[in-house]
Amino acid sequence: MIYFEKGSQDMVFTDQEIREALHLALDKIGPRNKVLAIPPDITRFYSKAGLLTEYAWEYYGGAMTDILPALGTHVAMTESEIGKMYGSTPRSLFRVHDWRNDVVTLGEVPAQFVEDVSEGKVSYSWPAQVNRLLVEGGYDLILSVGQVVPHEVVGMANYNKNIFVGTGGSEGINKSHFLGAAYGMERMMGRANTPVRQVLNYASDHFANDLPLLYIQTVIGRAQTGELVVRGLYIGDDEACFLKASELSLQVNFQMLEKPLDKVVVYLEPEEFKSTWLGNKSIYRTRMAIADGGELVVLAPGLKEFGEDKDIDQLIRKYGYQTTPEILEAVDNNEDLRQNLSAAAHLIHGSTEERFTMTYCPGHISREEIESVNYSFASLGEMMHRYDPGVLQEGFNTMPDGEEIFYISNPALGLWSWKEKFK
């Protein structure tokens, strides 16, 4: 059932309108005694999920006993990040999700189903895992808060991904990521119905009916002034509100170009992007728009590591970003990759498939390290001087020497392709 739905390409919600809409929806579902909120972490700062979580706490007061950021494989949020994102929400409510140890398995999606939806790319069962708080916490309401936007692993982010991946366990996360990579992320990005989503939906339908979930989902767009604004807000307890949000997100977040781009420059905000594990959204979201033989330049002042998880970081350093056939062969031949399929999936996602050049300009990683994982290196200072984020405009820019580039200030907020590529 949908409790609130409103959005369009031109709509702009004020913070007060967001608050009123949320409280109206919560009024409709009636009083609750014990509430858990599951918002995203700082990597989705612009989703307005922090504000929505604060408004939900304001509404429920002492009945909201726990807030579990949907970290997935990400590192725990710092005190300053919590303060920045969630405002006055009490710090005592926040819990840390441990994706390796603190999960329970609700059920198994059959291997035959996974094989069927993946067109035979993989054949294994998939465990529907969630943080044990969801099952053992005694909640009569679980708020899943987040942004619907094109996504490299599942097609469109949020809905039950926030639960089964955001609070999921290592096996479930690994297998879902690898399923998407093996199937082909360019076949999925920007689509609401994908093999990974079908697996998550199977888990929702068969194993999660007892969880009192309410989904609160935003669609974020960019105004003509460059400011990020809320274009849509959808609140409901089933897939319907996700599908409506996905439809609007395609209109707001997906830029379809007339021709492929020869040079793309992406800026990664240092507080949000500190690893290639996250920063490679610059590749994921632009790859369909880049011409054969083109170049992607990534300005990454905060980049200090490859994987946020030390084991994944070591695997990235060991194997590097190779072509899909090379990584699939490495999975077949190496136990360490077979035991960490999300790392294998990430290496596929981050590959240029030898079709274009990837140039990283990192703030805290050496040339030798960047080149060891099969990327090109350029000096951050020199490239920031040439491609100044404070001067460049979103989209096409012509540099003083006549060079034409396409600039993106935050790759996490959209998806780019050209008409012949996305069919």
C-alpha positions as CSV (number, residue, x, y, z in Angstrom):
1,M,0.0,0.0,0.0
2,I,1.2,3.5,-0.8
3,Y,0.7,6.1,2.0
4,F,2.2,9.0,0.1
5,E,3.3,9.6,-3.5
6,K,4.2,12.8,-5.1
7,G,6.8,13.8,-7.6
8,S,7.6,15.2,-11.1
9,Q,10.6,16.3,-13.1
10,D,10.0,19.9,-12.1
11,M,8.8,19.5,-8.5
12,V,10.8,20.9,-5.6
13,F,10.0,19.8,-2.0
14,T,10.9,22.2,0.8
15,D,12.1,20.6,4.0
16,Q,8.8,21.6,5.7
17,E,6.9,19.8,2.9
18,I,9.0,16.7,3.4
19,R,8.3,16.8,7.1
20,E,4.5,17.3,6.6
21,A,4.4,14.5,4.0
22,L,6.2,12.0,6.3
23,H,4.1,12.8,9.3
24,L,1.0,12.5,7.2
25,A,2.0,9.0,6.1
26,L,3.0,8.0,9.6
27,D,-0.4,9.2,10.9
28,K,-2.1,6.8,8.4
29,I,-0.3,3.7,9.7
30,G,-1.2,4.5,13.3
31,P,0.7,4.5,16.6
32,R,3.8,2.3,17.1
33,N,5.5,1.2,20.3
34,K,9.0,0.3,19.1
35,V,10.6,1.6,15.9
36,L,13.8,0.9,14.1
37,A,15.1,3.2,11.3
38,I,17.4,1.9,8.6
39,P,18.7,4.9,6.6
40,P,21.8,5.0,4.4
41,D,25.3,6.1,5.6
42,I,27.3,9.2,4.6
43,T,27.8,7.9,1.1
44,R,24.1,8.8,0.5
45,F,24.3,12.2,2.2
46,Y,22.4,14.0,-0.5
47,S,19.5,11.6,-0.4
48,K,17.7,13.6,2.3
49,A,17.5,10.4,4.3
50,G,19.3,12.0,7.2
51,L,16.6,14.7,7.4
52,L,13.8,12.1,7.0
53,T,15.3,10.0,9.8
54,E,15.5,13.1,12.1
55,Y,11.8,13.9,11.3
56,A,10.8,10.3,12.0
57,W,12.6,10.5,15.4
58,E,10.8,13.8,16.0
59,Y,7.5,12.1,15.3
60,Y,8.0,8.9,17.4
61,G,10.2,10.3,20.2
62,G,11.1,7.6,22.7
63,A,9.4,4.9,20.6
64,M,12.2,5.1,18.1
65,T,14.8,3.0,20.0
66,D,17.4,2.2,17.3
67,I,18.9,3.5,14.1
68,L,20.9,1.1,12.0
69,P,22.6,2.8,9.1
70,A,22.6,0.4,6.1
71,L,26.4,0.1,5.8
72,G,26.5,-3.0,3.7
73,T,30.3,-3.5,3.4
74,H,31.1,0.2,4.2
75,V,33.0,1.3,7.3
76,A,31.1,2.5,10.3
77,M,30.1,6.2,10.4
78,T,32.1,8.6,12.5
79,E,30.6,10.9,15.1
80,S,31.1,13.9,12.8
81,E,29.4,12.1,9.9
82,I,26.4,11.2,12.1
83,G,26.2,14.8,13.2
84,K,26.4,16.1,9.7
85,M,23.8,13.8,8.3
86,Y,21.3,13.3,11.1
87,G,21.3,16.6,12.8
88,S,19.8,16.6,16.3
89,T,18.9,12.9,16.3
90,P,20.4,11.4,19.5
91,R,23.7,9.7,19.0
92,S,22.7,7.1,21.6
93,L,20.3,5.6,19.1
94,F,22.8,4.6,16.5
95,R,24.0,1.0,16.0
96,V,26.8,-0.4,13.7
97,H,26.0,-3.1,11.2
98,D,28.6,-5.9,11.2
99,W,28.1,-7.6,7.8
100,R,30.5,-10.5,8.7
101,N,29.2,-11.5,12.1
102,D,25.9,-9.9,13.1
103,V,23.4,-11.4,10.7
104,V,20.7,-14.1,10.5
105,T,19.5,-16.0,7.5
106,L,15.7,-15.8,6.9
107,G,15.7,-18.4,4.0
108,E,17.4,-19.5,0.8
109,V,16.4,-18.4,-2.7
110,P,16.7,-21.7,-4.7
111,A,19.7,-22.1,-7.1
112,Q,17.4,-23.0,-9.9
113,F,15.6,-19.6,-9.6
114,V,18.9,-17.7,-9.5
115,E,20.1,-19.7,-12.6
116,D,16.9,-18.9,-14.5
117,V,16.8,-15.2,-13.8
118,S,20.6,-14.9,-14.6
119,E,20.1,-16.7,-17.9
120,G,22.6,-19.4,-16.7
121,K,25.4,-16.9,-15.8
122,V,25.5,-18.3,-12.2
123,S,23.9,-21.2,-10.4
124,Y,23.9,-21.0,-6.6
125,S,21.3,-20.5,-4.0
126,W,21.1,-17.1,-2.4
127,P,20.8,-16.5,1.4
128,A,18.3,-13.8,2.5
129,Q,20.4,-12.3,5.3
130,V,19.6,-9.4,7.5
131,N,21.0,-7.8,10.7
132,R,19.7,-9.8,13.7
133,L,18.2,-6.6,15.1
134,L,15.5,-6.7,12.5
135,V,14.4,-10.2,13.7
136,E,15.2,-10.1,17.4
137,G,14.5,-6.5,18.2
138,G,10.8,-6.8,18.8
139,Y,9.9,-3.9,16.5
140,D,6.4,-3.1,15.3
141,L,7.7,-0.8,12.6
142,I,10.9,-0.8,10.6
143,L,11.5,2.3,8.5
144,S,13.7,1.8,5.4
145,V,14.8,5.2,4.3
146,G,16.7,6.1,1.2
147,Q,17.1,7.4,-2.4
148,V,16.0,5.6,-5.6
149,V,18.7,6.2,-8.2
150,P,20.3,4.2,-11.0
151,H,22.6,1.6,-9.5
152,E,25.4,-0.7,-10.8
153,V,24.7,-3.8,-8.8
154,V,20.9,-4.0,-8.8
155,G,19.7,-1.6,-11.5
156,M,17.9,0.9,-9.4
157,A,19.0,1.5,-5.8
158,N,16.9,1.2,-2.6
159,Y,13.6,-0.7,-1.7
160,N,14.6,-4.2,-0.5
161,K,18.2,-3.7,-1.4
162,N,18.4,-1.4,1.6
163,I,17.4,-4.4,3.8
164,F,19.1,-7.4,2.2
165,V,22.3,-5.7,1.1
166,G,22.4,-2.7,3.4
167,T,21.9,-4.9,6.5
168,G,22.9,-8.1,4.8
169,G,25.7,-10.6,5.5
170,S,28.9,-11.5,3.6
171,E,27.5,-14.4,1.7
172,G,24.4,-12.6,0.5
173,I,26.2,-9.4,-0.4
174,N,29.0,-11.4,-2.2
175,K,26.6,-13.5,-4.2
176,S,24.2,-10.7,-5.2
177,H,27.1,-8.5,-6.4
178,F,28.6,-11.3,-8.4
179,L,25.2,-12.2,-9.9
180,G,24.9,-8.6,-11.2
181,A,28.5,-8.5,-12.5
182,A,28.3,-11.9,-14.3
183,Y,24.9,-10.9,-15.9
184,G,26.3,-7.6,-17.0
185,M,25.8,-4.3,-15.2
186,E,25.3,-2.4,-18.5
187,R,22.3,-4.6,-19.0
188,M,20.9,-3.6,-15.6
189,M,21.7,0.0,-14.8
190,G,18.6,2.2,-14.9
191,R,16.2,-0.7,-14.9
192,A,13.9,-1.6,-12.0
193,N,13.4,-5.2,-13.0
194,T,16.8,-7.0,-13.1
195,P,18.0,-10.5,-12.1
196,V,19.3,-9.2,-8.8
197,R,16.1,-7.4,-8.0
198,Q,14.1,-10.5,-8.9
199,V,16.2,-12.4,-6.3
200,L,15.6,-9.7,-3.7
201,N,11.9,-9.7,-4.5
202,Y,11.7,-13.5,-4.1
203,A,13.3,-13.1,-0.6
204,S,10.8,-10.3,0.3
205,D,7.8,-12.4,-0.8
206,H,8.9,-15.7,0.8
207,F,10.9,-14.8,3.9
208,A,10.3,-11.2,5.0
209,N,6.5,-11.0,5.3
210,D,6.8,-10.9,9.1
211,L,9.0,-7.8,9.1
212,P,6.9,-4.6,9.6
213,L,8.7,-2.7,6.8
214,L,7.8,0.8,5.6
215,Y,9.8,2.2,2.7
216,I,10.5,6.0,2.6
217,Q,12.1,6.8,-0.8
218,T,13.3,10.1,-2.3
219,V,14.2,11.0,-5.9
220,I,16.9,13.7,-6.0
221,G,17.5,16.0,-9.0
222,R,19.6,19.0,-9.9
223,A,17.9,22.4,-10.3
224,Q,19.0,24.8,-13.0
225,T,21.0,26.7,-10.4
226,G,23.0,23.5,-9.7
227,E,21.4,22.9,-6.3
228,L,20.3,19.4,-5.5
229,V,16.5,19.2,-4.8
230,V,13.9,16.6,-3.9
231,R,11.8,15.9,-7.0
232,G,9.8,13.0,-5.5
233,L,8.8,11.4,-2.3
234,Y,7.2,7.9,-2.1
235,I,6.2,6.1,1.1
236,G,4.7,2.6,1.2
237,D,5.0,-0.9,2.4
238,D,5.4,-2.8,-0.9
239,E,7.0,-2.6,-4.3
240,A,4.5,-0.2,-5.8
241,C,6.1,3.0,-4.3
242,F,9.6,1.8,-5.5
243,L,8.4,1.3,-9.0
244,K,6.9,4.8,-9.1
245,A,10.1,6.3,-7.7
246,S,12.1,4.3,-10.3
247,E,10.0,5.7,-13.1
248,L,10.6,9.3,-11.9
249,S,14.3,8.6,-11.2
250,L,14.8,7.6,-14.9
251,Q,13.4,10.9,-16.0
252,V,15.4,12.9,-13.4
253,N,18.7,11.1,-13.0
254,F,19.4,9.5,-16.4
255,Q,20.9,11.7,-19.1
256,M,20.7,10.3,-22.6
257,L,23.2,11.9,-24.9
258,E,23.1,12.2,-28.7
259,K,26.6,10.8,-29.2
260,P,29.4,9.1,-27.0
261,L,31.8,11.3,-25.1
262,D,35.5,11.4,-25.9
263,K,36.5,12.9,-22.5
264,V,34.7,12.8,-19.2
265,V,36.0,14.5,-16.0
266,V,34.5,13.5,-12.7
267,Y,35.0,15.1,-9.3
268,L,34.7,13.0,-6.2
269,E,33.9,14.9,-3.0
270,P,36.6,14.0,-0.5
271,E,34.3,13.5,2.5
272,E,32.2,11.0,0.5
273,F,34.7,9.2,-1.7
274,K,37.8,7.9,0.1
275,S,38.2,4.5,-1.8
276,T,38.0,3.2,-5.3
277,W,35.4,0.8,-3.8
278,L,33.1,3.9,-3.7
279,G,34.9,6.2,-6.1
280,N,34.5,3.8,-9.0
281,K,30.9,5.0,-9.3
282,S,32.7,7.4,-11.6
283,I,33.2,4.4,-14.0
284,Y,30.0,2.6,-13.4
285,R,27.7,5.6,-14.0
286,T,29.6,7.0,-17.1
287,R,30.8,3.9,-18.9
288,M,27.8,3.7,-21.2
289,A,28.5,7.3,-22.3
290,I,32.2,7.0,-23.0
291,A,33.4,6.5,-26.6
292,D,35.6,3.7,-27.7
293,G,39.2,5.0,-27.2
294,G,37.9,7.8,-24.9
295,E,39.2,8.9,-21.5
296,L,37.7,9.2,-18.0
297,V,39.6,11.5,-15.7
298,V,38.7,11.2,-12.0
299,L,39.7,14.0,-9.6
300,A,39.8,12.2,-6.2
301,P,41.3,14.4,-3.5
302,G,40.0,12.1,-0.7
303,L,41.2,8.9,-2.2
304,K,43.4,7.0,0.3
305,E,42.6,3.3,-0.3
306,F,41.1,0.8,-2.7
307,G,38.8,-1.2,-0.5
308,E,37.3,0.1,2.8
309,D,37.5,-3.5,4.1
310,K,41.1,-4.6,4.5
311,D,40.5,-8.1,2.9
312,I,38.9,-6.5,-0.1
313,D,41.6,-3.9,-0.3
314,Q,44.2,-6.7,-0.5
315,L,42.3,-8.5,-3.2
316,I,42.0,-5.4,-5.3
317,R,45.8,-4.9,-5.0
318,K,46.5,-8.5,-5.8
319,Y,44.4,-8.9,-8.9
320,G,43.8,-5.3,-10.2
321,Y,40.9,-4.2,-12.4
322,Q,41.0,-6.6,-15.4
323,T,38.5,-7.5,-18.1
324,T,35.5,-9.6,-17.3
325,P,36.8,-12.8,-18.9
326,E,40.1,-12.4,-16.9
327,I,38.3,-11.9,-13.6
328,L,35.9,-14.8,-14.2
329,E,38.9,-17.0,-14.9
330,A,40.6,-15.7,-11.8
331,V,37.5,-16.7,-9.8
332,D,37.6,-20.2,-11.2
333,N,41.3,-20.6,-10.3
334,N,41.6,-18.8,-7.0
335,E,40.0,-19.7,-3.7
336,D,40.4,-16.2,-2.2
337,L,38.3,-14.6,-4.9
338,R,35.7,-17.4,-4.8
339,Q,35.4,-16.7,-1.1
340,N,34.8,-13.0,-1.7
341,L,32.6,-12.7,-4.7
342,S,31.8,-9.0,-4.0
343,A,35.4,-8.2,-4.5
344,A,35.4,-10.1,-7.8
345,A,32.3,-8.3,-8.9
346,H,33.9,-4.9,-8.0
347,L,36.9,-5.7,-10.1
348,I,34.6,-6.4,-13.1
349,H,32.6,-3.3,-12.4
350,G,35.7,-1.2,-12.3
351,S,37.2,-2.5,-15.5
352,T,37.3,-0.4,-18.6
353,E,37.2,-3.7,-20.6
354,E,40.2,-2.1,-22.5
355,R,37.7,0.0,-24.3
356,F,38.6,3.4,-22.8
357,T,41.3,4.9,-20.5
358,M,40.8,5.4,-16.8
359,T,43.0,8.1,-15.2
360,Y,42.9,8.5,-11.5
361,C,44.1,11.7,-9.8
362,P,44.3,10.6,-6.1
363,G,45.0,12.7,-3.0
364,H,46.7,10.0,-0.9
365,I,47.7,7.1,-3.1
366,S,50.9,6.8,-5.1
367,R,51.4,6.5,-8.8
368,E,52.8,3.0,-8.3
369,E,49.7,1.9,-6.4
370,I,47.3,3.3,-9.0
371,E,49.2,1.8,-11.9
372,S,49.5,-1.6,-10.1
373,V,45.7,-2.0,-10.3
374,N,45.8,-1.2,-14.1
375,Y,44.7,2.4,-14.0
376,S,46.6,5.4,-15.4
377,F,47.8,8.1,-13.0
378,A,47.9,11.9,-13.2
379,S,48.9,14.5,-10.6
380,L,45.9,15.8,-8.7
381,G,47.3,19.3,-8.3
382,E,48.0,19.6,-12.0
383,M,44.6,18.2,-13.1
384,M,42.7,20.3,-10.5
385,H,44.4,23.3,-11.9
386,R,43.4,22.4,-15.5
387,Y,39.9,21.1,-14.6
388,D,38.9,23.3,-11.7
389,P,35.6,22.1,-10.1
390,G,34.9,25.6,-8.9
391,V,34.8,26.8,-12.5
392,L,33.5,23.9,-14.6
393,Q,29.8,23.6,-15.3
394,E,27.8,20.4,-15.2
395,G,27.9,18.8,-18.7
396,F,29.8,20.1,-21.7
397,N,32.7,22.6,-21.2
398,T,35.2,24.0,-23.7
399,M,38.6,24.6,-22.2
400,P,40.7,27.6,-23.0
401,D,42.8,25.6,-25.5
402,G,39.7,24.3,-27.2
403,E,39.5,20.9,-25.6
404,E,35.9,19.8,-25.1
405,I,35.1,17.8,-21.9
406,F,32.0,16.6,-20.2
407,Y,32.0,17.4,-16.4
408,I,30.2,15.6,-13.6
409,S,30.5,16.9,-10.1
410,N,29.0,13.8,-8.4
411,P,28.6,10.5,-10.2
412,A,26.5,8.9,-7.5
413,L,23.5,11.2,-8.4
414,G,22.9,10.0,-12.0
415,L,23.5,7.7,-15.0
416,W,24.8,8.7,-18.4
417,S,24.6,7.0,-21.7
418,W,24.0,7.7,-25.4
419,K,21.0,6.6,-27.4
420,E,22.5,3.7,-29.4
421,K,24.0,2.2,-26.3
422,F,20.9,2.1,-24.1
423,K,18.3,0.0,-25.8
